[in-house]
Structure formats: C-alpha cells, structure tokens
C-alpha cells in the first residue's frame, strides 16, 4: 500500500461498467367505461358541500365539481341496521 501520489506508484485497474437492467413500463389498464358515470343529485350536493366546507382538500375540488349528475341514479349503498 502506498500513500504517495507520484506517478511511479500508480496502478491502473479496469473496472467493468455496470449495465442497467432495462426497466419495462407496465401496460396501462383497459378502460371499462366509455365516459363519466353520473351520480345522484343528492350525493353531488353532499360532496360539493364537503368541498365548500373545507372537509375535502382543495386539490380534489375540481374532480368533484366536474362530476355529472342524474336524478334517476339511485344510491347503491343500502342503509345499515346499526345505530351510530
């Protein structure tokens, strides 16, 4: 081992370059819907109220305000039997 930086003591070492593995991008999932699915007017009113009251963060507001509504859409969740 040498602590000198003089050219007389230098040794050359060949280090092979590491090759990166090619990273494959996973395919995007297929679209199951051709367009936006409407929600009921009551649900839309509840969601926009949560936005306006500051419950839902500002960065998500555009998504909620752009939702389509239809008064014929039923809420699919059944009422629960449990008391709150």
Biotite code that builds the C-alpha atoms (Angstrom):
import biotite.structure as struc

atoms = struc.array([
    struc.Atom([0.000, 0.000, 0.000], chain_id="A", res_id=1, res_name="UNK", atom_name="CA", element="C"),
    struc.Atom([1.257, 3.423, -0.873], chain_id="A", res_id=2, res_name="UNK", atom_name="CA", element="C"),
    struc.Atom([0.327, 6.848, 0.391], chain_id="A", res_id=3, res_name="UNK", atom_name="CA", element="C"),
    struc.Atom([2.202, 8.691, -2.337], chain_id="A", res_id=4, res_name="UNK", atom_name="CA", element="C"),
    struc.Atom([0.506, 10.296, -5.328], chain_id="A", res_id=5, res_name="UNK", atom_name="CA", element="C"),
    struc.Atom([3.565, 10.199, -7.547], chain_id="A", res_id=6, res_name="UNK", atom_name="CA", element="C"),
    struc.Atom([3.076, 8.632, -10.975], chain_id="A", res_id=7, res_name="UNK", atom_name="CA", element="C"),
    struc.Atom([5.693, 5.985, -10.251], chain_id="A", res_id=8, res_name="UNK", atom_name="CA", element="C"),
    struc.Atom([3.420, 4.261, -7.733], chain_id="A", res_id=9, res_name="UNK", atom_name="CA", element="C"),
    struc.Atom([0.123, 4.367, -9.706], chain_id="A", res_id=10, res_name="UNK", atom_name="CA", element="C"),
    struc.Atom([-1.573, 1.141, -10.641], chain_id="A", res_id=11, res_name="UNK", atom_name="CA", element="C"),
    struc.Atom([-4.293, 1.008, -13.287], chain_id="A", res_id=12, res_name="UNK", atom_name="CA", element="C"),
    struc.Atom([-7.346, -1.150, -12.635], chain_id="A", res_id=13, res_name="UNK", atom_name="CA", element="C"),
    struc.Atom([-10.017, -1.907, -15.235], chain_id="A", res_id=14, res_name="UNK", atom_name="CA", element="C"),
    struc.Atom([-13.462, -1.905, -13.679], chain_id="A", res_id=15, res_name="UNK", atom_name="CA", element="C"),
    struc.Atom([-16.280, -3.191, -15.880], chain_id="A", res_id=16, res_name="UNK", atom_name="CA", element="C"),
    struc.Atom([-19.223, -0.853, -16.302], chain_id="A", res_id=17, res_name="UNK", atom_name="CA", element="C"),
    struc.Atom([-22.452, -1.954, -14.711], chain_id="A", res_id=18, res_name="UNK", atom_name="CA", element="C"),
    struc.Atom([-25.249, -2.342, -17.146], chain_id="A", res_id=19, res_name="UNK", atom_name="CA", element="C"),
    struc.Atom([-28.643, -1.131, -16.077], chain_id="A", res_id=20, res_name="UNK", atom_name="CA", element="C"),
    struc.Atom([-31.447, -3.546, -16.437], chain_id="A", res_id=21, res_name="UNK", atom_name="CA", element="C"),
    struc.Atom([-33.947, -2.297, -18.921], chain_id="A", res_id=22, res_name="UNK", atom_name="CA", element="C"),
    struc.Atom([-36.952, -1.186, -16.955], chain_id="A", res_id=23, res_name="UNK", atom_name="CA", element="C"),
    struc.Atom([-40.168, -2.152, -18.607], chain_id="A", res_id=24, res_name="UNK", atom_name="CA", element="C"),
    struc.Atom([-43.132, 0.126, -18.174], chain_id="A", res_id=25, res_name="UNK", atom_name="CA", element="C"),
    struc.Atom([-46.197, -1.834, -17.079], chain_id="A", res_id=26, res_name="UNK", atom_name="CA", element="C"),
    struc.Atom([-49.119, -1.592, -19.506], chain_id="A", res_id=27, res_name="UNK", atom_name="CA", element="C"),
    struc.Atom([-51.990, 0.716, -18.631], chain_id="A", res_id=28, res_name="UNK", atom_name="CA", element="C"),
    struc.Atom([-55.217, -0.989, -17.619], chain_id="A", res_id=29, res_name="UNK", atom_name="CA", element="C"),
    struc.Atom([-58.010, -1.077, -20.151], chain_id="A", res_id=30, res_name="UNK", atom_name="CA", element="C"),
    struc.Atom([-60.808, 1.438, -19.800], chain_id="A", res_id=31, res_name="UNK", atom_name="CA", element="C"),
    struc.Atom([-64.002, -0.222, -18.627], chain_id="A", res_id=32, res_name="UNK", atom_name="CA", element="C"),
    struc.Atom([-66.208, 2.827, -19.130], chain_id="A", res_id=33, res_name="UNK", atom_name="CA", element="C"),
    struc.Atom([-66.559, 4.936, -22.253], chain_id="A", res_id=34, res_name="UNK", atom_name="CA", element="C"),
    struc.Atom([-67.416, 8.087, -20.328], chain_id="A", res_id=35, res_name="UNK", atom_name="CA", element="C"),
    struc.Atom([-68.013, 9.514, -16.892], chain_id="A", res_id=36, res_name="UNK", atom_name="CA", element="C"),
    struc.Atom([-70.570, 7.745, -14.742], chain_id="A", res_id=37, res_name="UNK", atom_name="CA", element="C"),
    struc.Atom([-73.203, 10.073, -13.289], chain_id="A", res_id=38, res_name="UNK", atom_name="CA", element="C"),
    struc.Atom([-74.009, 10.216, -9.581], chain_id="A", res_id=39, res_name="UNK", atom_name="CA", element="C"),
    struc.Atom([-77.258, 11.176, -7.889], chain_id="A", res_id=40, res_name="UNK", atom_name="CA", element="C"),
    struc.Atom([-78.051, 14.838, -7.293], chain_id="A", res_id=41, res_name="UNK", atom_name="CA", element="C"),
    struc.Atom([-78.238, 14.350, -3.508], chain_id="A", res_id=42, res_name="UNK", atom_name="CA", element="C"),
    struc.Atom([-74.786, 12.728, -3.432], chain_id="A", res_id=43, res_name="UNK", atom_name="CA", element="C"),
    struc.Atom([-73.393, 15.532, -5.618], chain_id="A", res_id=44, res_name="UNK", atom_name="CA", element="C"),
    struc.Atom([-74.861, 18.130, -3.263], chain_id="A", res_id=45, res_name="UNK", atom_name="CA", element="C"),
    struc.Atom([-73.288, 16.367, -0.265], chain_id="A", res_id=46, res_name="UNK", atom_name="CA", element="C"),
    struc.Atom([-69.872, 16.134, -1.938], chain_id="A", res_id=47, res_name="UNK", atom_name="CA", element="C"),
    struc.Atom([-69.840, 19.777, -3.055], chain_id="A", res_id=48, res_name="UNK", atom_name="CA", element="C"),
    struc.Atom([-70.892, 20.860, 0.440], chain_id="A", res_id=49, res_name="UNK", atom_name="CA", element="C"),
    struc.Atom([-67.928, 18.924, 1.863], chain_id="A", res_id=50, res_name="UNK", atom_name="CA", element="C"),
    struc.Atom([-65.699, 20.782, -0.609], chain_id="A", res_id=51, res_name="UNK", atom_name="CA", element="C"),
    struc.Atom([-67.179, 24.172, 0.240], chain_id="A", res_id=52, res_name="UNK", atom_name="CA", element="C"),
    struc.Atom([-66.893, 23.484, 3.985], chain_id="A", res_id=53, res_name="UNK", atom_name="CA", element="C"),
    struc.Atom([-63.195, 22.639, 3.596], chain_id="A", res_id=54, res_name="UNK", atom_name="CA", element="C"),
    struc.Atom([-63.586, 18.978, 4.596], chain_id="A", res_id=55, res_name="UNK", atom_name="CA", element="C"),
    struc.Atom([-62.317, 17.764, 1.213], chain_id="A", res_id=56, res_name="UNK", atom_name="CA", element="C"),
    struc.Atom([-58.890, 19.278, 0.392], chain_id="A", res_id=57, res_name="UNK", atom_name="CA", element="C"),
    struc.Atom([-58.767, 21.981, -2.285], chain_id="A", res_id=58, res_name="UNK", atom_name="CA", element="C"),
    struc.Atom([-56.620, 19.883, -4.636], chain_id="A", res_id=59, res_name="UNK", atom_name="CA", element="C"),
    struc.Atom([-59.552, 17.456, -5.149], chain_id="A", res_id=60, res_name="UNK", atom_name="CA", element="C"),
    struc.Atom([-62.312, 20.048, -5.682], chain_id="A", res_id=61, res_name="UNK", atom_name="CA", element="C"),
    struc.Atom([-62.092, 20.124, -9.482], chain_id="A", res_id=62, res_name="UNK", atom_name="CA", element="C"),
    struc.Atom([-62.685, 16.388, -9.652], chain_id="A", res_id=63, res_name="UNK", atom_name="CA", element="C"),
    struc.Atom([-65.807, 16.636, -7.517], chain_id="A", res_id=64, res_name="UNK", atom_name="CA", element="C"),
    struc.Atom([-67.220, 19.757, -9.171], chain_id="A", res_id=65, res_name="UNK", atom_name="CA", element="C"),
    struc.Atom([-66.817, 18.167, -12.637], chain_id="A", res_id=66, res_name="UNK", atom_name="CA", element="C"),
    struc.Atom([-68.886, 15.094, -11.752], chain_id="A", res_id=67, res_name="UNK", atom_name="CA", element="C"),
    struc.Atom([-72.010, 14.511, -13.809], chain_id="A", res_id=68, res_name="UNK", atom_name="CA", element="C"),
    struc.Atom([-75.362, 14.160, -12.085], chain_id="A", res_id=69, res_name="UNK", atom_name="CA", element="C"),
    struc.Atom([-78.561, 12.394, -12.998], chain_id="A", res_id=70, res_name="UNK", atom_name="CA", element="C"),
    struc.Atom([-81.703, 12.475, -10.914], chain_id="A", res_id=71, res_name="UNK", atom_name="CA", element="C"),
    struc.Atom([-82.534, 8.892, -11.959], chain_id="A", res_id=72, res_name="UNK", atom_name="CA", element="C"),
    struc.Atom([-79.362, 7.460, -10.394], chain_id="A", res_id=73, res_name="UNK", atom_name="CA", element="C"),
    struc.Atom([-80.049, 5.620, -7.149], chain_id="A", res_id=74, res_name="UNK", atom_name="CA", element="C"),
    struc.Atom([-77.619, 5.437, -4.273], chain_id="A", res_id=75, res_name="UNK", atom_name="CA", element="C"),
    struc.Atom([-76.302, 1.847, -4.369], chain_id="A", res_id=76, res_name="UNK", atom_name="CA", element="C"),
    struc.Atom([-75.417, 1.560, -0.694], chain_id="A", res_id=77, res_name="UNK", atom_name="CA", element="C"),
    struc.Atom([-78.081, 0.022, 1.477], chain_id="A", res_id=78, res_name="UNK", atom_name="CA", element="C"),
    struc.Atom([-78.965, 1.607, 4.777], chain_id="A", res_id=79, res_name="UNK", atom_name="CA", element="C"),
    struc.Atom([-77.316, -0.125, 7.715], chain_id="A", res_id=80, res_name="UNK", atom_name="CA", element="C"),
    struc.Atom([-79.140, -1.672, 10.648], chain_id="A", res_id=81, res_name="UNK", atom_name="CA", element="C"),
    struc.Atom([-76.587, -0.383, 13.121], chain_id="A", res_id=82, res_name="UNK", atom_name="CA", element="C"),
    struc.Atom([-77.020, 2.724, 15.187], chain_id="A", res_id=83, res_name="UNK", atom_name="CA", element="C"),
    struc.Atom([-74.224, 5.303, 15.075], chain_id="A", res_id=84, res_name="UNK", atom_name="CA", element="C"),
])
